[in-house]
Each structure stands twice: as C-alpha cells, then as structure tokens.
Amino acid sequence: MYHGIGRALGMDIPKDGDAENPGENLAHCIREGLAPIHEYDFIHVNTKAPYAAAHAKNPCLKQSVIEALDGASAG
C-alpha cells in the first residue's frame, strides 16, 4: 500500500528486503532512510516484521519482534 501511494505521489520508493533479525533490519533501514535527509521533505520507514509475527499467531514471537524493533529505534 505504501509503495502504491508513494508512486502515485511521485515519491522515490527504495525497497530493502526484510532481514532475518528485525532489529538489525530496522536499524539498517533507519540509517539508509536518514542518509539523504536533506534531499527530501518526508521520509517514511516501514517494517513488516510485527505483521508477520502477528499472522503467525505466536504472541511470544510478536513480543520478541517488538522488543527488537524497540531496541533498534532507541539506538
């Protein structure tokens, strides 16, 4: 959905694959997203990790994913 909306608005849509470790993946995406910060008015970073964990119907997995993402976004 985000890619379609961004394309319709004429935004650049770089896509980075999801890594094995959701925290490392988010940290990487944040670094990559902030690199061109002076070139854009808006930067959106999204990860599908919590959605995938929720669809697995495993609350412990979802908790661990959220904790990894929280740790990555704080650092």
Backbone as XML, in Angstrom:
<?xml version="1.0"?>
<chain id="A" units="angstrom">
  <residue number="1" name="MET">
    <atom name="N" x="0.816" y="-1.180" z="0.000"/>
    <atom name="CA" x="0.000" y="0.000" z="0.000"/>
    <atom name="C" x="0.871" y="1.260" z="0.000"/>
  </residue>
  <residue number="2" name="TYR">
    <atom name="N" x="1.892" y="1.282" z="0.867"/>
    <atom name="CA" x="2.742" y="2.466" z="0.947"/>
    <atom name="C" x="3.465" y="2.720" z="-0.374"/>
  </residue>
  <residue number="3" name="HIS">
    <atom name="N" x="3.885" y="1.655" z="-1.013"/>
    <atom name="CA" x="4.600" y="1.810" z="-2.285"/>
    <atom name="C" x="3.673" y="2.391" z="-3.348"/>
  </residue>
  <residue number="4" name="GLY">
    <atom name="N" x="2.457" y="1.908" z="-3.400"/>
    <atom name="CA" x="1.496" y="2.405" z="-4.382"/>
    <atom name="C" x="1.154" y="3.868" z="-4.167"/>
  </residue>
  <residue number="5" name="ILE">
    <atom name="N" x="0.923" y="4.251" z="-2.934"/>
    <atom name="CA" x="0.620" y="5.654" z="-2.621"/>
    <atom name="C" x="1.818" y="6.532" z="-2.946"/>
  </residue>
  <residue number="6" name="GLY">
    <atom name="N" x="2.999" y="6.092" z="-2.554"/>
    <atom name="CA" x="4.212" y="6.860" z="-2.828"/>
    <atom name="C" x="4.441" y="7.045" z="-4.314"/>
  </residue>
  <residue number="7" name="ARG">
    <atom name="N" x="4.269" y="5.971" z="-5.083"/>
    <atom name="CA" x="4.432" y="6.066" z="-6.536"/>
    <atom name="C" x="3.412" y="7.029" z="-7.133"/>
  </residue>
  <residue number="8" name="ALA">
    <atom name="N" x="2.172" y="6.944" z="-6.663"/>
    <atom name="CA" x="1.121" y="7.823" z="-7.183"/>
    <atom name="C" x="1.431" y="9.290" z="-6.887"/>
  </residue>
  <residue number="9" name="LEU">
    <atom name="N" x="2.141" y="9.546" z="-5.801"/>
    <atom name="CA" x="2.506" y="10.908" z="-5.433"/>
    <atom name="C" x="3.844" y="11.344" z="-6.027"/>
  </residue>
  <residue number="10" name="GLY">
    <atom name="N" x="4.489" y="10.452" z="-6.781"/>
    <atom name="CA" x="5.753" y="10.790" z="-7.417"/>
    <atom name="C" x="6.953" y="10.696" z="-6.489"/>
  </residue>
  <residue number="11" name="MET">
    <atom name="N" x="6.834" y="9.926" z="-5.413"/>
    <atom name="CA" x="7.930" y="9.789" z="-4.454"/>
    <atom name="C" x="8.916" y="8.721" z="-4.909"/>
  </residue>
  <residue number="12" name="ASP">
    <atom name="N" x="10.177" y="8.851" z="-4.464"/>
    <atom name="CA" x="11.161" y="7.796" z="-4.648"/>
    <atom name="C" x="10.820" y="6.681" z="-3.662"/>
  </residue>
  <residue number="13" name="ILE">
    <atom name="N" x="10.853" y="5.445" z="-4.144"/>
    <atom name="CA" x="10.480" y="4.315" z="-3.297"/>
    <atom name="C" x="11.611" y="3.286" z="-3.296"/>
  </residue>
  <residue number="14" name="PRO">
    <atom name="N" x="12.650" y="3.499" z="-2.484"/>
    <atom name="CA" x="13.669" y="2.451" z="-2.393"/>
    <atom name="C" x="13.123" y="1.313" z="-1.542"/>
  </residue>
  <residue number="15" name="LYS">
    <atom name="N" x="13.422" y="0.091" z="-1.919"/>
    <atom name="CA" x="12.931" y="-1.055" z="-1.164"/>
    <atom name="C" x="14.111" y="-1.878" z="-0.690"/>
  </residue>
  <residue number="16" name="ASP">
    <atom name="N" x="14.097" y="-2.194" z="0.585"/>
    <atom name="CA" x="15.138" y="-3.003" z="1.183"/>
    <atom name="C" x="14.477" y="-4.279" z="1.687"/>
  </residue>
  <residue number="17" name="GLY">
    <atom name="N" x="15.046" y="-5.415" z="1.376"/>
    <atom name="CA" x="14.457" y="-6.678" z="1.808"/>
    <atom name="C" x="14.468" y="-6.845" z="3.310"/>
  </residue>
  <residue number="18" name="ASP">
    <atom name="N" x="13.563" y="-7.651" z="3.809"/>
    <atom name="CA" x="13.497" y="-7.927" z="5.237"/>
    <atom name="C" x="14.604" y="-8.909" z="5.613"/>
  </residue>
  <residue number="19" name="ALA">
    <atom name="N" x="15.365" y="-8.570" z="6.633"/>
    <atom name="CA" x="16.460" y="-9.419" z="7.092"/>
    <atom name="C" x="15.950" y="-10.408" z="8.127"/>
  </residue>
  <residue number="20" name="GLU">
    <atom name="N" x="16.800" y="-11.333" z="8.477"/>
    <atom name="CA" x="16.467" y="-12.352" z="9.475"/>
    <atom name="C" x="16.185" y="-11.725" z="10.841"/>
  </residue>
  <residue number="21" name="ASN">
    <atom name="N" x="16.970" y="-10.730" z="11.221"/>
    <atom name="CA" x="16.831" y="-10.083" z="12.525"/>
    <atom name="C" x="16.063" y="-8.774" z="12.351"/>
  </residue>
  <residue number="22" name="PRO">
    <atom name="N" x="14.841" y="-8.677" z="12.883"/>
    <atom name="CA" x="14.038" y="-7.470" z="12.664"/>
    <atom name="C" x="14.662" y="-6.202" z="13.240"/>
  </residue>
  <residue number="23" name="GLY">
    <atom name="N" x="15.360" y="-6.314" z="14.364"/>
    <atom name="CA" x="16.002" y="-5.137" z="14.957"/>
    <atom name="C" x="17.119" y="-4.612" z="14.080"/>
  </residue>
  <residue number="24" name="GLU">
    <atom name="N" x="17.970" y="-5.521" z="13.599"/>
    <atom name="CA" x="19.059" y="-5.120" z="12.705"/>
    <atom name="C" x="18.512" y="-4.550" z="11.402"/>
  </residue>
  <residue number="25" name="ASN">
    <atom name="N" x="17.453" y="-5.163" z="10.899"/>
    <atom name="CA" x="16.845" y="-4.692" z="9.658"/>
    <atom name="C" x="16.305" y="-3.269" z="9.827"/>
  </residue>
  <residue number="26" name="LEU">
    <atom name="N" x="15.599" y="-3.012" z="10.922"/>
    <atom name="CA" x="15.056" y="-1.677" z="11.148"/>
    <atom name="C" x="16.176" y="-0.661" z="11.322"/>
  </residue>
  <residue number="27" name="ALA">
    <atom name="N" x="17.208" y="-1.009" z="12.085"/>
    <atom name="CA" x="18.334" y="-0.089" z="12.273"/>
    <atom name="C" x="18.975" y="0.253" z="10.931"/>
  </residue>
  <residue number="28" name="HIS">
    <atom name="N" x="19.140" y="-0.750" z="10.072"/>
    <atom name="CA" x="19.699" y="-0.527" z="8.734"/>
    <atom name="C" x="18.795" y="0.408" z="7.920"/>
  </residue>
  <residue number="29" name="CYS">
    <atom name="N" x="17.490" y="0.146" z="7.945"/>
    <atom name="CA" x="16.544" y="0.970" z="7.182"/>
    <atom name="C" x="16.525" y="2.415" z="7.689"/>
  </residue>
  <residue number="30" name="ILE">
    <atom name="N" x="16.633" y="2.591" z="8.983"/>
    <atom name="CA" x="16.670" y="3.947" z="9.543"/>
    <atom name="C" x="17.931" y="4.667" z="9.087"/>
  </residue>
  <residue number="31" name="ARG">
    <atom name="N" x="19.085" y="3.982" z="9.157"/>
    <atom name="CA" x="20.337" y="4.600" z="8.681"/>
    <atom name="C" x="20.241" y="4.969" z="7.209"/>
  </residue>
  <residue number="32" name="GLU">
    <atom name="N" x="19.729" y="4.057" z="6.397"/>
    <atom name="CA" x="19.604" y="4.311" z="4.960"/>
    <atom name="C" x="18.591" y="5.427" z="4.688"/>
  </residue>
  <residue number="33" name="GLY">
    <atom name="N" x="17.524" y="5.454" z="5.474"/>
    <atom name="CA" x="16.498" y="6.472" z="5.291"/>
    <atom name="C" x="16.965" y="7.860" z="5.686"/>
  </residue>
  <residue number="34" name="LEU">
    <atom name="N" x="17.820" y="7.938" z="6.690"/>
    <atom name="CA" x="18.296" y="9.241" z="7.147"/>
    <atom name="C" x="19.455" y="9.783" z="6.320"/>
  </residue>
  <residue number="35" name="ALA">
    <atom name="N" x="20.129" y="8.920" z="5.575"/>
    <atom name="CA" x="21.281" y="9.368" z="4.783"/>
    <atom name="C" x="20.930" y="10.531" z="3.844"/>
  </residue>
  <residue number="36" name="PRO">
    <atom name="N" x="19.831" y="10.449" z="3.095"/>
    <atom name="CA" x="19.501" y="11.558" z="2.185"/>
    <atom name="C" x="18.530" y="12.563" z="2.800"/>
  </residue>
  <residue number="37" name="ILE">
    <atom name="N" x="18.572" y="12.758" z="4.102"/>
    <atom name="CA" x="17.550" y="13.554" z="4.790"/>
    <atom name="C" x="17.428" y="14.984" z="4.252"/>
  </residue>
  <residue number="38" name="HIS">
    <atom name="N" x="18.507" y="15.542" z="3.741"/>
    <atom name="CA" x="18.445" y="16.916" z="3.236"/>
    <atom name="C" x="17.882" y="16.997" z="1.817"/>
  </residue>
  <residue number="39" name="GLU">
    <atom name="N" x="17.665" y="15.848" z="1.186"/>
    <atom name="CA" x="17.133" y="15.820" z="-0.176"/>
    <atom name="C" x="15.607" y="15.717" z="-0.206"/>
  </residue>
  <residue number="40" name="TYR">
    <atom name="N" x="14.996" y="15.382" z="0.920"/>
    <atom name="CA" x="13.559" y="15.099" z="0.946"/>
    <atom name="C" x="12.860" y="15.885" z="2.054"/>
  </residue>
  <residue number="41" name="ASP">
    <atom name="N" x="11.572" y="16.125" z="1.847"/>
    <atom name="CA" x="10.746" y="16.756" z="2.869"/>
    <atom name="C" x="10.136" y="15.720" z="3.810"/>
  </residue>
  <residue number="42" name="PHE">
    <atom name="N" x="10.065" y="14.482" z="3.344"/>
    <atom name="CA" x="9.384" y="13.438" z="4.113"/>
    <atom name="C" x="10.100" y="12.115" z="3.869"/>
  </residue>
  <residue number="43" name="ILE">
    <atom name="N" x="10.370" y="11.377" z="4.936"/>
    <atom name="CA" x="10.963" y="10.042" z="4.836"/>
    <atom name="C" x="10.141" y="9.112" z="5.720"/>
  </residue>
  <residue number="44" name="HIS">
    <atom name="N" x="9.699" y="8.006" z="5.141"/>
    <atom name="CA" x="8.902" y="7.015" z="5.873"/>
    <atom name="C" x="9.659" y="5.696" z="5.860"/>
  </residue>
  <residue number="45" name="VAL">
    <atom name="N" x="9.839" y="5.097" z="7.022"/>
    <atom name="CA" x="10.484" y="3.794" z="7.142"/>
    <atom name="C" x="9.452" y="2.827" z="7.706"/>
  </residue>
  <residue number="46" name="ASN">
    <atom name="N" x="9.303" y="1.677" z="7.064"/>
    <atom name="CA" x="8.298" y="0.703" z="7.484"/>
    <atom name="C" x="8.932" y="-0.686" z="7.547"/>
  </residue>
  <residue number="47" name="THR">
    <atom name="N" x="8.479" y="-1.493" z="8.476"/>
    <atom name="CA" x="8.898" y="-2.887" z="8.545"/>
    <atom name="C" x="7.662" y="-3.765" z="8.685"/>
  </residue>
  <residue number="48" name="LYS">
    <atom name="N" x="7.701" y="-4.905" z="8.038"/>
    <atom name="CA" x="6.571" y="-5.835" z="8.092"/>
    <atom name="C" x="6.735" y="-6.876" z="9.202"/>
  </residue>
  <residue number="49" name="ALA">
    <atom name="N" x="7.827" y="-6.809" z="9.929"/>
    <atom name="CA" x="8.120" y="-7.830" z="10.937"/>
    <atom name="C" x="7.002" y="-8.033" z="11.958"/>
  </residue>
  <residue number="50" name="PRO">
    <atom name="N" x="6.409" y="-6.974" z="12.539"/>
    <atom name="CA" x="5.351" y="-7.238" z="13.522"/>
    <atom name="C" x="4.092" y="-7.831" z="12.891"/>
  </residue>
  <residue number="51" name="TYR">
    <atom name="N" x="3.821" y="-7.490" z="11.638"/>
    <atom name="CA" x="2.654" y="-8.047" z="10.955"/>
    <atom name="C" x="2.848" y="-9.538" z="10.723"/>
  </residue>
  <residue number="52" name="ALA">
    <atom name="N" x="4.046" y="-9.909" z="10.270"/>
    <atom name="CA" x="4.339" y="-11.322" z="10.027"/>
    <atom name="C" x="4.247" y="-12.119" z="11.326"/>
  </residue>
  <residue number="53" name="ALA">
    <atom name="N" x="4.756" y="-11.559" z="12.414"/>
    <atom name="CA" x="4.692" y="-12.242" z="13.705"/>
    <atom name="C" x="3.245" y="-12.393" z="14.171"/>
  </residue>
  <residue number="54" name="ALA">
    <atom name="N" x="2.428" y="-11.391" z="13.929"/>
    <atom name="CA" x="1.022" y="-11.460" z="14.332"/>
    <atom name="C" x="0.282" y="-12.530" z="13.530"/>
  </residue>
  <residue number="55" name="HIS">
    <atom name="N" x="0.594" y="-12.625" z="12.248"/>
    <atom name="CA" x="-0.068" y="-13.621" z="11.405"/>
    <atom name="C" x="0.359" y="-15.041" z="11.760"/>
  </residue>
  <residue number="56" name="ALA">
    <atom name="N" x="1.511" y="-15.179" z="12.406"/>
    <atom name="CA" x="1.970" y="-16.495" z="12.855"/>
    <atom name="C" x="1.187" y="-16.954" z="14.087"/>
  </residue>
  <residue number="57" name="LYS">
    <atom name="N" x="0.389" y="-16.049" z="14.660"/>
    <atom name="CA" x="-0.427" y="-16.332" z="15.850"/>
    <atom name="C" x="0.437" y="-16.849" z="17.013"/>
  </residue>
  <residue number="58" name="ASN">
    <atom name="N" x="1.597" y="-16.202" z="17.156"/>
    <atom name="CA" x="2.528" y="-16.583" z="18.214"/>
    <atom name="C" x="2.841" y="-15.326" z="19.026"/>
  </residue>
  <residue number="59" name="PRO">
    <atom name="N" x="2.150" y="-15.131" z="20.153"/>
    <atom name="CA" x="2.350" y="-13.905" z="20.934"/>
    <atom name="C" x="3.787" y="-13.717" z="21.421"/>
  </residue>
  <residue number="60" name="CYS">
    <atom name="N" x="4.472" y="-14.798" z="21.739"/>
    <atom name="CA" x="5.871" y="-14.672" z="22.193"/>
    <atom name="C" x="6.768" y="-14.182" z="21.065"/>
  </residue>
  <residue number="61" name="LEU">
    <atom name="N" x="6.519" y="-14.661" z="19.847"/>
    <atom name="CA" x="7.276" y="-14.193" z="18.695"/>
    <atom name="C" x="7.011" y="-12.710" z="18.459"/>
  </residue>
  <residue number="62" name="LYS">
    <atom name="N" x="5.744" y="-12.311" z="18.520"/>
    <atom name="CA" x="5.425" y="-10.898" z="18.315"/>
    <atom name="C" x="6.086" y="-10.032" z="19.382"/>
  </residue>
  <residue number="63" name="GLN">
    <atom name="N" x="6.079" y="-10.486" z="20.621"/>
    <atom name="CA" x="6.730" y="-9.732" z="21.694"/>
    <atom name="C" x="8.217" y="-9.580" z="21.409"/>
  </residue>
  <residue number="64" name="SER">
    <atom name="N" x="8.878" y="-10.640" z="20.991"/>
    <atom name="CA" x="10.313" y="-10.567" z="20.735"/>
    <atom name="C" x="10.621" y="-9.645" z="19.545"/>
  </residue>
  <residue number="65" name="VAL">
    <atom name="N" x="9.743" y="-9.667" z="18.533"/>
    <atom name="CA" x="9.925" y="-8.768" z="17.382"/>
    <atom name="C" x="9.777" y="-7.322" z="17.819"/>
  </residue>
  <residue number="66" name="ILE">
    <atom name="N" x="8.749" y="-7.028" z="18.597"/>
    <atom name="CA" x="8.529" y="-5.661" z="19.072"/>
    <atom name="C" x="9.697" y="-5.192" z="19.940"/>
  </residue>
  <residue number="67" name="GLU">
    <atom name="N" x="10.200" y="-6.063" z="20.798"/>
    <atom name="CA" x="11.345" y="-5.699" z="21.629"/>
    <atom name="C" x="12.581" y="-5.419" z="20.773"/>
  </residue>
  <residue number="68" name="ALA">
    <atom name="N" x="12.795" y="-6.221" z="19.737"/>
    <atom name="CA" x="13.945" y="-5.991" z="18.846"/>
    <atom name="C" x="13.800" y="-4.669" z="18.111"/>
  </residue>
  <residue number="69" name="LEU">
    <atom name="N" x="12.590" y="-4.365" z="17.636"/>
    <atom name="CA" x="12.357" y="-3.104" z="16.936"/>
    <atom name="C" x="12.510" y="-1.917" z="17.885"/>
  </residue>
  <residue number="70" name="ASP">
    <atom name="N" x="12.036" y="-2.075" z="19.092"/>
    <atom name="CA" x="12.160" y="-1.001" z="20.086"/>
    <atom name="C" x="13.633" y="-0.714" z="20.374"/>
  </residue>
  <residue number="71" name="GLY">
    <atom name="N" x="14.409" y="-1.775" z="20.543"/>
    <atom name="CA" x="15.836" y="-1.600" z="20.809"/>
    <atom name="C" x="16.550" y="-0.927" z="19.641"/>
  </residue>
  <residue number="72" name="ALA">
    <atom name="N" x="16.172" y="-1.284" z="18.428"/>
    <atom name="CA" x="16.797" y="-0.707" z="17.240"/>
    <atom name="C" x="16.437" y="0.760" z="17.071"/>
  </residue>
  <residue number="73" name="SER">
    <atom name="N" x="15.208" y="1.108" z="17.387"/>
    <atom name="CA" x="14.781" y="2.507" z="17.196"/>
    <atom name="C" x="15.310" y="3.412" z="18.297"/>
  </residue>
  <residue number="74" name="ALA">
    <atom name="N" x="15.672" y="2.857" z="19.436"/>
    <atom name="CA" x="16.199" y="3.669" z="20.535"/>
    <atom name="C" x="17.678" y="3.968" z="20.352"/>
  </residue>
  <residue number="75" name="GLY">
    <atom name="N" x="18.361" y="3.138" z="19.601"/>
    <atom name="CA" x="19.799" y="3.282" z="19.496"/>
    <atom name="C" x="20.203" y="3.964" z="18.260"/>
  </residue>
</chain>
